[in-house]
Amino acid sequence: MISFIKRKLKKAWYKRKFEEYGYKIEKFPIDNIGEIEYAQWQHPLIQPHVVSTANVNFYSKLAGPGAMIIDIGAHAGDTTVPMALAVGKEGLVLGLEPNKYVFKILKKNASLNPELTNIVPLCFAATDVDKEFVFHYSDASFGNGGYLSQLERKSLSHRYTLDVVGKNLQNYLFEHYADKLEKLELLKVDAEGYDKEILKTLPDILERYKPNLMVECYKKLPPEERDDLFDVITGFGYHL
């Protein structure tokens, strides 16, 4: 019981105290690829990530060699890196992460394994308009959070705010990657309950290129928000 209380107090202390954490390079063996490097964020409230053969094989079923993938809510790169390994050096993975603190770790991960991956890290949020937004986080060092306008911020204890840049992703893609979109095979969205609003900003991308979708159904969404998420996805002609 005493050790449990100590852990709780330590966690509460970490939540209240701001600190910018660095990374530690770790190595993971991947079948048919070899040993790869991964920058592990040292934020004490974030669980360590493992890049495994199973991760890479999973994404290989959704996007083939040379394909394009968009990872919205990339965080430190725990999904971005195996995605990039799945599509290979000739492929392309765009990793969107608006949190400037964890983005530094994502950027490092994008620079690792250059002979095996092609990752472009982008420090902005996918939003309907180009402007600054306020994101809410559950700890002072901005480990986990997002745009929570549709949720009860107080009940979720996301009381730490961070200004982030938002851009209309569809416009950005047509401006910078129009020649790559024919190879778009996977779009992943993990945005703390804001996922359906992001999908609504990508109508031409979804209707024209029909990439596979991975979308989080945030566990604290009320039933009406879950229904709306389902309706948005099926409205673009997708089957769950």
N, C-alpha and C positions, 0 to 999 in steps of 0.2 A: 504493500500500500504506500509506503514512504517513497519508494522508487517511482511509483506511478505519479504521485504528487509532484515530485521533483521534475519529472519529464513534462508534466503539464505546465508547471511554472516556467521552465526553460523555454517551452514552445511559446508561451504567452510573452515572454521577454523578447524573443526573436521577432514576434509579430509587431511589437511596438517600436522596435529600434531599426532605423534605417542604416543599411550598409550596402555598398556596391560589391558584389561577390565576383570573383574571377572563375577560372575553369581549371580542370585537371584533364590532361590528355590520357585517355584509356584506349586499349587495343582489344578488338574482338575478332575472332576467327570466323570467316564466312565461307561455307562450302562453295567450291568452284570459283571463288574469287580470291581468297587469301585473307591475310590480316588487314583490318582497316582501323583507322583512328577515329576517335570521337571525343569532342570536347565536352566534358561533364561539368555542368554548372554547379558551383559549390554553395548555392543557396541552401541553407540548412532545412528549410521547410519543403523543399522539392525532392521527391524520391529520385534516386539515381536511375538512369536509363540504361537499358541493355540493347545493343543492336545485334540481332541474331539472324541466322539463316532462315528461320521461320518468318521473321519480319520481311525479309527481302523476297522470299517466295510468295508471301501473301500479296505484295504489291505487283509481283510479276504476273499474277493472274488478272490484274486489272489494267495493266499498261505494259506493252511489250517493249523490246529493245528499240531505242531511238525515239520513243514517244515523248510527249510533253505532259507534265503534271503540274497542277497548281495546288499548293498547300497553304490554305488560309487559316491562320492561327498556328504558325509553325513552331512557336515557342523557341526552345534551344536547338531544335532540329531532330528530335527523337523519331519523328515520322519522315521528315525531309530526307535524312541520310539514307535510310533503307529504300525510300522511293527512288532516290537518285542511283543507288546501286542496282535497282531493278531495271531501270531504263538505260543505264550505262552512260559512258562518256559521250556518245552520239545523241543521247536524249537531252532533255532540259527539264529542270524542276525550278519553279518560281516559289520561293518561300516568303510569305507575308507575315511579318511580326511587327506591330506598331510600338511595343514596349521597348524603349531605347536601352534598357538595362539588359534584358535577356537577348535583345537583338545582337549585341556584341558577341554573345556566345554562338548564336546562329551564324553570324558572319564568319567566325572562326571555323565552324564546322563546314561552311561552304568552301573554305580554302584548303581543307584537308582532303586527302585522297584525290588529288587533281587528275591522276591518270585513270581514275575509275568513275568519276562523277562530274556533273555539270550543274551546279546549283547557283542560282541568282537570288541573293537575299534582298528583300525589299522592306524598308522600314516605314510602312504605312498600313492603315486599316482599310479594308474594303467597305466603302460607305456609298451612300447614294449621291453625295455631293463632295466636292473638294473643299475641305475646310478643317479646322482643328476641332477635336472632340475631347470630352473628358471621360476617361475610363476609370473604373472603380476596382480597387484591389483589396484583398483580405489581410495584407500585411504591409508594413511600412517599407519593405524592400521590394515590393511589387512582383511577388512571385507568381500569383495566380489571380486573374480577374479579367475584366473586359468591359464592354459597353452594356450596362445593365439598366437601361432606361425602362425596360418592360418588366423588371423584377422588383421585388421589395428589397432595396439595398440594405436597409437597416436590419432586417431579419436575416440576411445573408452575411452580415458583418463585413461588407465590402465598403469600408469607410475611408480608405486611403485613395486619393485622387491623383491622376497622372494625365497631363495634356499630351495628346497624340495627334499625328497627322492622318487625316482620312482622304482617300481618293476614290473616285468612281473607277472600279477595276475594269469594267467593260470598256470604257473609253481608253484607259491606259493600255489595255491589251491590243485594241485595234490600232492605237498609235505606235506602239513599240514592238509588237509581236504578231502583226497581221500575217506575216509569211510563215509563222510557226503553228498557227491555230488549227490547221488541218490535221496536225498530229496530236492534238489535245485529246488524251484518252482518260484522264482522271482528274476530278476536282474534289478536293477534300475541304470541308468546312468544320472548324471546331471553335465556336465563338461565344461560349457561355450563355446560350439561349438566344443570341442574336442571329442565329444561322439562317432562319427563314427570310429575314430582312435583307441579308446579303444575297441570297438566291434571287430575290425580287429585282435586284439591280443588274442581273446578268441575263436578261431574257434572250437577247440575240445570240449570246455564247451558247446557252443551253439548247435553244431551238435549232441552231444551225449546225453545231458540232456534236451534240449529244454525248458528252464525256460521261464515263461512269461517275457516280456520285457517292461520296462518303460524307454523311451529315450527322452531327451529334444531335440526339434528342436529350437536351439537358435535363438532368434528373429532377430539378426543382421547378420545371415549367408546369403551370396549371393546365388542366385538361383542354381548355379552349386554345391555348398556345400550341399544344401538341397537335390538336386537330388542324389548326391553321398551317403548321409545318407540313403535315401530311398533304393537305390540299394544295399547298404551293408546289410541292414536289410532283405530285400526280398531275397537276395542272400543266406542267411542262412535258407531259407524256411519258413520265417515268413509272416503272413498276417497282414496288418495294418488296 
